[in-house]
Amino acid sequence: MKTAKYVILIIAAMAVTSAMAQVEFGGNSQPVYDVTPEYSTGLNHIFVLHDAQWVAMTYTASENPDEVTWYEFGEQGGAYATEVSGVVRNGNKTILPQVGTERGYIIEEGTKRTYIWVVDYSKFRLHLSSATVDPESDCGTATIHVDGSGPDIVYYTINGGRRVLDREIKISYNTLVWNSDNKRWDETQVVETEASFKNAMAVPAPLCNTTFTVEGDKFLEFWKDGYQSKTTESYSATAVSAETTAIQDERDNDNEQKEQGGALGGSAPATITFTAYCTDAVSFKQWQVSDNPDFNYILMDFSQEEVEYTFEDAGTTYWRFYYANSDGSCEDYSETYTVNIGISDLVCPNIFSPGNNDKINDVWKVSYKSIVDFHCWIYNRWGVLIKEFTDPSDGWDGTYRGKLVSTGVYFYVIRAKGSDGKDYKLSGDINILRYERRNMGGGGYEEPVE
């Protein structure tokens, strides 16, 4: 028997290109499952036979069948391969009348080599008797106990590395998956896979009541021969999850000083709706508010999923959602939302030009931020009240009783309060000018008309 040559050949095995030839099996009752192994194994094929009794293996040479030699190896790898006896030649074919299994073969044709491993599945057949789910499964995983058998399908690489063939045993069940487009949890079937049979298999804990079905394996499915499937009794979900949002009401006020960057808060009053979307097992729900990001002290709490809150005081607060199942064994927190309400500011202009229809400086408005109480009165020079409003986003368009007032000086009085507690008592002049546009040699400018 030849053995020594493969002490040298094994070193280069990973770099050798497989011969462009064909390996076939005859006499088998079912088709062969051909597994393409990882490149690192050095193998070109792993052939899984339904059973190996009376099965022959044939190699068809790509060029010269007289140069074909067969070797076999076991768990020690190709370095200890020995030449196979009993190989029959028939034209360009070489035939092993009874293939051996749970072993590897190296078929050498000149400088070309094919590396394979052959498995007899009947020695490793999967059998499932029953499946139950552990009622004490934790918040992160559910454990399914399976009564049955299915030994590891072991093979060895060219270098003698032990590997286990993937059976793809499936565990299917329902859970809840967050639908961000529709803001809801959708019940969805998921399938987890296990490479090998285990009496205890753990999967991510479901978020809804469900059953678990264990089935397999891919070889039985391929052959459509005795595919195994077992389903547990109904399982009550204990794991919890929640998605949250914080959406601030937008104000399209062109005279309000806005915060940059899209952060929550800004100019008071700011109304924000905090909403939590909980999974089935959530029983305890609470929005918590603190002035400290570590939530060392809870200022307020709200025991509902949705809270609409209007912020009127300057400062920073932190919001988070706490949720738990009925006995508190599974609990969690949402992300923390930071709300920053800025200090107040109120600035009054002293000139505007209503009535010229250019939409530029044609309304007298204050510039403001975080004003929570506001009252403004506008008078003419004789003390007649011609405009009164209580919303700082409002303004005066220069009219009185539906008609534009004359140019000149008017007077405002403002009483307001900021989110920071600052009181504003302001008064001053408002100068009204009229503008018309004149053309000067193709260029243009505006000048006041008294």
C-alpha positions as MATLAB code, in Angstrom:
seq = 'MKTAKYVILIIAAMAVTSAMAQVEFGGNSQPVYDVTPEYSTGLNHIFVLHDAQWVAMTYTASENPDEVTWYEFGEQGGAYATEVSGVVRNGNKTILPQVGTERGYIIEEGTKRTYIWVVDYSKFRLHLSSATVDPESDCGTATIHVDGSGPDIVYYTINGGRRVLDREIKISYNTLVWNSDNKRWDETQVVETEASFKNAMAVPAPLCNTTFTVEGDKFLEFWKDGYQSKTTESYSATAVSAETTAIQDERDNDNEQKEQGGALGGSAPATITFTAYCTDAVSFKQWQVSDNPDFNYILMDFSQEEVEYTFEDAGTTYWRFYYANSDGSCEDYSETYTVNIGISDLVCPNIFSPGNNDKINDVWKVSYKSIVDFHCWIYNRWGVLIKEFTDPSDGWDGTYRGKLVSTGVYFYVIRAKGSDGKDYKLSGDINILRYERRNMGGGGYEEPVE';
ca = [
       0.000    0.000    0.000;
       1.107    3.511   -0.806;
       1.118    5.907    2.119;
       4.286    8.001    2.228;
       3.513   10.128   -0.824;
       0.544   11.742    0.973;
       2.728   13.027    3.772;
       3.982   15.433    1.093;
       0.745   15.791   -0.870;
      -1.304   16.888    2.130;
       0.778   20.058    2.495;
      -0.318   21.205   -0.944;
      -3.824   19.757   -0.792;
      -5.547   23.080   -0.228;
      -4.044   24.583   -3.368;
      -4.807   21.675   -5.730;
      -7.636   22.186   -8.192;
     -10.131   19.326   -8.356;
     -10.013   17.235  -11.496;
     -12.732   18.027  -13.996;
     -14.136   14.557  -13.619;
     -17.297   12.939  -12.351;
     -18.039   10.875   -9.235;
     -21.229    8.822   -9.351;
     -22.970    6.242   -7.211;
     -24.931    3.203   -8.374;
     -27.232    0.738   -6.659;
     -28.519    3.273   -4.114;
     -32.227    3.495   -3.276;
     -32.319    7.298   -3.064;
     -30.425   10.116   -4.785;
     -27.188   11.273   -3.187;
     -27.179   14.499   -1.208;
     -24.129   16.418   -2.405;
     -22.808   18.924    0.169;
     -20.354   21.597   -0.941;
     -17.986   21.948    2.022;
     -16.092   25.029    3.102;
     -12.882   25.673    1.188;
     -10.852   25.372    4.383;
     -11.703   21.655    4.662;
      -9.730   20.806    1.527;
     -12.662   18.654    0.369;
     -14.399   19.035   -2.960;
     -17.558   17.150   -1.968;
     -19.281   15.475    0.944;
     -21.629   12.783   -0.359;
     -24.464   11.726    1.968;
     -26.024    8.390    1.019;
     -29.497    7.391    2.202;
     -27.881    4.034    2.937;
     -24.719    2.379    1.595;
     -25.674   -1.272    1.199;
     -24.785   -2.541   -2.294;
     -23.782    0.966   -3.379;
     -20.867    1.324   -5.801;
     -18.873    4.487   -6.428;
     -17.595    5.278   -9.910;
     -15.002    7.819  -11.005;
     -14.981    8.815  -14.686;
     -11.549    9.975  -15.779;
     -11.293   13.262  -17.630;
      -8.188   12.173  -19.595;
      -6.277    8.941  -18.890;
      -8.011    6.267  -16.757;
      -4.728    4.332  -16.500;
      -3.357    7.122  -14.309;
      -6.231    6.935  -11.787;
      -5.399    5.725   -8.271;
      -7.774    5.682   -5.286;
      -6.779    6.360   -1.671;
      -8.879    6.440    1.497;
      -8.352    8.166    4.834;
     -10.018    8.501    8.207;
      -9.897   10.851   11.164;
      -6.128   11.307   10.884;
      -6.528   13.066    7.537;
      -5.053   12.671    4.102;
      -1.478   12.424    5.381;
      -2.310    8.865    6.425;
      -4.250    7.881    3.307;
      -3.787    4.325    2.019;
      -4.404    2.968   -1.438;
      -7.798    1.349   -1.984;
      -7.820   -2.236   -3.182;
     -10.539   -3.854   -5.280;
     -11.042   -0.938   -7.680;
     -12.289   -2.184  -11.067;
     -11.465   -0.497  -14.373;
     -14.004   -0.340  -17.201;
     -12.955    1.894  -20.083;
     -12.480    5.434  -18.745;
     -14.261    4.502  -15.525;
     -12.826    3.153  -12.300;
     -15.326    1.532   -9.960;
     -15.328    0.679   -6.259;
     -18.011   -2.072   -6.112;
     -18.872   -1.496   -2.455;
     -18.223    2.014   -1.217;
     -16.968    2.463    2.312;
     -18.567    5.220    4.399;
     -17.544    7.529    7.239;
     -14.266    7.934    5.454;
     -12.587   10.137    2.898;
     -11.283    9.366   -0.572;
      -8.547   10.938   -2.629;
      -8.868   10.054   -6.305;
      -5.682   10.874   -8.153;
      -5.566   11.215  -11.945;
      -2.057   12.228  -12.925;
      -1.511   15.582  -11.214;
      -5.244   16.130  -10.641;
      -6.888   15.100   -7.383;
     -10.447   14.958   -6.114;
     -11.029   14.985   -2.340;
     -14.347   13.635   -1.009;
     -15.974   12.304    2.158;
     -18.769    9.717    2.110;
     -21.490    9.363    4.785;
     -24.071    6.625    5.318;
     -27.052    8.580    6.722;
     -28.802    5.443    7.966;
     -26.239    5.325   10.784;
     -27.193    8.855   11.903;
     -30.918    8.959   11.143;
     -32.896   11.616   13.001;
     -35.797   10.469   15.178;
     -38.084   12.802   17.146;
     -40.489   11.387   19.754;
     -41.891   14.495   21.460;
     -41.229   18.169   22.155;
     -42.074   20.270   25.210;
     -41.269   23.857   26.109;
     -39.725   24.674   29.476;
     -42.253   26.809   31.438;
     -39.329   28.325   33.351;
     -37.757   29.817   30.223;
     -36.163   33.186   30.937;
     -36.954   36.605   29.456;
     -34.429   36.285   26.666;
     -34.760   32.680   25.555;
     -37.227   29.820   25.414;
     -35.914   26.274   25.847;
     -37.489   23.402   23.957;
     -36.831   19.910   25.298;
     -36.838   17.219   22.614;
     -37.092   13.514   23.220;
     -35.397   11.712   20.349;
     -32.054   10.913   18.800;
     -29.761   12.057   16.037;
     -26.020   11.483   16.442;
     -23.637   14.098   15.098;
     -22.727   13.435   11.472;
     -18.960   13.726   11.845;
     -16.479   14.114    9.017;
     -12.798   15.006    8.839;
     -10.932   17.497    6.734;
      -7.885   16.703    4.628;
      -5.754   17.885    7.544;
      -7.588   15.709   10.090;
      -9.835   18.416   11.533;
     -13.078   17.166   13.055;
     -16.236   18.760   11.667;
     -19.969   18.133   12.074;
     -22.322   18.196    9.111;
     -25.194   20.673    9.397;
     -28.569   18.926    9.668;
     -30.599   22.191    9.577;
     -33.096   21.134   12.221;
     -35.858   23.783   12.212;
     -37.673   25.290   15.176;
     -40.648   27.382   14.055;
     -42.937   29.524   16.198;
     -44.757   32.856   16.194;
     -43.520   36.081   17.737;
     -44.203   39.801   17.399;
     -42.158   41.907   15.002;
     -42.229   45.710   15.113;
     -43.731   47.350   12.024;
     -42.194   50.825   12.026;
     -44.234   52.014    9.037;
     -47.595   51.269   10.667;
     -46.451   51.683   14.283;
     -47.640   48.287   15.450;
     -46.466   44.808   16.421;
     -47.246   42.173   13.779;
     -47.510   38.487   14.628;
     -44.986   36.715   12.417;
     -43.680   33.183   12.095;
     -39.937   32.830   12.579;
     -37.719   29.837   11.959;
     -34.533   29.150   13.888;
     -32.157   26.368   12.869;
     -29.853   24.047   14.754;
     -26.943   22.327   13.032;
     -27.116   19.280   15.286;
     -29.731   17.445   17.304;
     -29.844   18.437   20.969;
     -32.208   17.356   23.700;
     -32.496   21.018   24.758;
     -32.632   23.769   22.131;
     -32.830   27.469   23.000;
     -34.413   30.121   20.787;
     -35.173   33.836   21.318;
     -38.175   34.125   23.623;
     -41.453   34.740   21.752;
     -43.372   37.947   22.403;
     -46.804   36.341   22.002;
     -48.484   33.085   22.952;
     -47.475   30.340   20.555;
     -46.495   26.714   20.001;
     -43.068   25.472   18.903;
     -42.577   22.964   16.100;
     -39.309   21.038   15.835;
     -38.746   19.389   12.480;
     -36.063   18.035   10.236;
     -33.699   17.316    8.984;
     -32.720   18.607    5.542;
     -31.671   15.128    4.420;
     -35.021   13.523    5.227;
     -36.737   16.485    3.595;
     -34.587   16.003    0.477;
     -35.439   12.316    0.270;
     -39.081   12.823    1.341;
     -38.588    9.862    3.583;
     -39.858    9.972    7.174;
     -39.500   13.732    7.699;
     -39.744   14.339   11.461;
     -42.016   16.970   13.058;
     -43.137   17.463   16.666;
     -45.147   20.364   18.152;
     -45.284   21.508   21.782;
     -48.365   22.488   23.723;
     -49.305   26.180   23.815;
     -46.806   28.463   25.512;
     -47.762   31.703   27.303;
     -45.367   34.526   26.573;
     -43.520   36.136   29.477;
     -40.934   38.145   27.530;
     -41.708   41.830   27.016;
     -40.718   44.538   24.590;
     -41.848   48.036   23.704;
     -41.169   50.648   21.054;
     -41.530   54.331   21.916;
     -41.827   57.656   20.128;
     -41.728   61.293   21.206;
     -43.339   63.657   18.711;
     -43.409   67.410   19.224;
     -46.182   69.592   17.839;
     -44.767   71.884   15.193;
     -45.562   75.604   15.107;
     -45.050   77.418   11.826;
     -44.483   80.824   13.378;
     -42.076   82.943   11.345;
     -41.356   85.251   14.275;
     -40.569   82.557   16.857;
     -36.892   81.895   17.543;
     -36.360   78.204   16.779;
     -33.839   75.773   18.209;
     -31.530   74.110   15.676;
     -30.868   70.382   15.218;
     -34.331   68.911   15.707;
     -33.925   68.314   19.471;
     -36.992   68.039   21.674;
     -38.096   71.189   23.431;
     -36.841   74.593   22.360;
     -39.270   77.465   22.710;
     -42.075   77.137   25.261;
     -44.867   76.271   25.334;
     -43.807   72.994   23.692;
     -46.309   70.156   23.450;
     -44.831   66.678   23.065;
     -46.712   63.385   22.801;
     -44.885   60.395   24.286;
     -46.239   57.055   23.045;
     -45.313   53.465   23.909;
     -46.312   50.432   21.870;
     -46.183   47.306   24.049;
     -46.121   43.593   23.327;
     -48.721   41.174   24.680;
     -47.120   40.233   27.993;
     -46.585   43.820   29.167;
     -48.790   44.392   32.203;
     -47.107   47.248   34.074;
     -46.562   50.486   32.109;
     -45.129   53.769   33.334;
     -43.653   56.906   31.782;
     -41.085   58.278   34.231;
     -39.813   61.864   34.384;
     -36.649   63.055   36.120;
     -34.355   66.068   36.227;
     -31.389   63.687   36.277;
     -30.360   61.395   33.382;
     -29.724   58.578   35.898;
     -33.303   58.865   37.191;
     -32.135   58.962   40.803;
     -35.337   60.805   41.638;
     -38.664   60.533   39.791;
     -40.406   63.904   39.478;
     -43.552   62.566   37.825;
     -44.912   59.319   36.447;
     -47.823   58.455   34.178;
     -49.349   54.965   34.131;
     -50.476   54.891   30.512;
     -48.995   54.231   27.115;
     -49.573   57.731   25.716;
     -48.895   61.027   27.451;
     -49.406   64.471   25.914;
     -47.491   67.047   27.921;
     -47.025   70.788   27.436;
     -43.705   72.164   28.713;
     -43.871   75.746   29.994;
     -40.888   75.956   32.344;
     -37.295   76.500   31.231;
     -34.871   73.699   32.006;
     -34.036   70.095   31.094;
     -36.045   67.000   31.926;
     -35.567   63.334   31.025;
     -38.308   60.906   30.022;
     -38.255   57.120   29.737;
     -40.793   54.290   29.600;
     -40.630   51.417   32.091;
     -42.510   48.188   31.375;
     -42.791   44.720   32.923;
     -44.854   41.530   32.820;
     -47.444   40.649   35.458;
     -45.056   39.247   38.061;
     -42.148   41.588   37.299;
     -39.877   38.759   36.236;
     -39.295   40.405   32.845;
     -38.800   44.164   32.702;
     -37.003   46.806   30.682;
     -36.707   50.527   29.898;
     -37.009   52.455   26.677;
     -34.406   54.873   25.427;
     -34.216   58.162   27.348;
     -35.674   61.290   25.756;
     -34.103   64.628   26.678;
     -36.339   67.709   26.615;
     -34.635   71.093   26.890;
     -36.775   74.223   27.170;
     -34.782   77.410   26.562;
     -34.911   80.708   28.439;
     -37.248   83.411   27.182;
     -36.553   86.324   24.844;
     -38.767   89.114   23.492;
     -37.672   91.773   20.982;
     -39.933   94.462   19.478;
     -39.302   96.169   16.097;
     -39.980   99.911   15.733;
     -40.696  100.257   12.021;
     -42.684   98.487    9.297;
     -44.299   99.255    5.938;
     -47.790   97.778    5.535;
     -49.893   97.977    2.424;
     -47.356   97.756   -0.406;
     -48.125   94.069   -1.112;
     -44.474   92.959   -1.411;
     -44.767   90.688    1.652;
     -41.633   92.288    3.099;
     -41.911   93.901    6.520;
     -45.652   94.420    5.986;
     -46.733   93.048    9.404;
     -45.487   94.270   12.759;
     -44.474   91.234   14.857;
     -42.336   90.684   17.914;
     -39.441   88.212   17.812;
     -39.872   85.819   20.706;
     -38.848   82.577   22.389;
     -40.391   80.700   25.324;
     -43.128   83.241   26.017;
     -45.916   81.471   27.897;
     -48.175   84.452   28.625;
     -48.553   87.471   26.340;
     -50.745   90.563   25.915;
     -50.151   93.425   23.494;
     -52.038   96.725   22.990;
     -51.376   99.184   20.126;
     -52.563  102.808   20.256;
     -52.497  105.779   17.935;
     -51.158  109.186   18.959;
     -54.505  110.151   20.513;
     -54.599  107.073   22.740;
     -57.202  105.181   20.736;
     -56.771  101.384   20.979;
     -56.528  100.108   17.414;
     -55.152   96.550   17.927;
     -55.067   94.031   20.775;
     -53.816   90.413   20.698;
     -52.667   87.712   23.133;
     -50.705   85.358   20.888;
     -47.069   86.366   20.359;
     -47.135   84.736   16.907;
     -49.853   87.212   15.888;
     -49.126   90.758   14.742;
     -50.554   94.009   13.353;
     -51.037   94.473    9.612;
     -51.350   98.266    9.888;
     -55.149   98.351    9.566;
     -57.905   99.679   11.799;
     -61.495   98.684   11.177;
     -60.457   97.134    7.852;
     -58.558  100.125    6.454;
     -54.856  100.983    6.404;
     -53.935  103.618    8.931;
     -51.942  106.698    8.021;
     -48.167  106.820    8.180;
     -46.710  108.093   11.387;
     -45.933  107.013   14.916;
     -47.988  104.523   16.944;
     -47.379  103.060   20.361;
     -47.305   99.523   21.808;
     -47.607   98.240   25.371;
     -46.710   94.614   26.131;
     -47.101   92.536   29.262;
     -45.631   89.025   29.005;
     -44.090   86.192   31.013;
     -41.310   83.817   29.995;
     -40.792   80.104   30.682;
     -37.968   81.090   33.025;
     -40.326   83.238   35.142;
     -39.113   86.517   33.663;
     -41.760   89.278   33.512;
     -41.741   91.615   30.504;
     -43.170   95.138   30.690;
     -42.373   96.759   27.371;
     -43.570   99.881   25.560;
     -42.317  101.878   22.620;
     -42.920  103.487   19.235;
     -44.000  101.884   15.985;
     -43.159  103.913   12.887;
     -45.215  103.264    9.761;
     -43.712  104.127    6.385;
     -44.996  103.666    2.864;
     -42.655  102.414    0.126;
     -43.007  102.460   -3.627;
     -40.674  100.981   -6.213;
     -39.114  103.218   -8.846;
     -36.987  102.305  -11.832;
     -33.688  104.186  -12.261;
     -31.847  103.291  -15.469;
     -32.681   99.614  -15.377;
     -31.814   99.319  -11.705;
     -34.297   99.607   -8.897;
     -34.552  100.888   -5.380;
     -37.229  101.687   -2.832;
     -37.674  105.013   -1.154;
     -40.161  106.126    1.465;
     -43.135  108.241    0.465;
     -44.385  110.445    3.285;
];
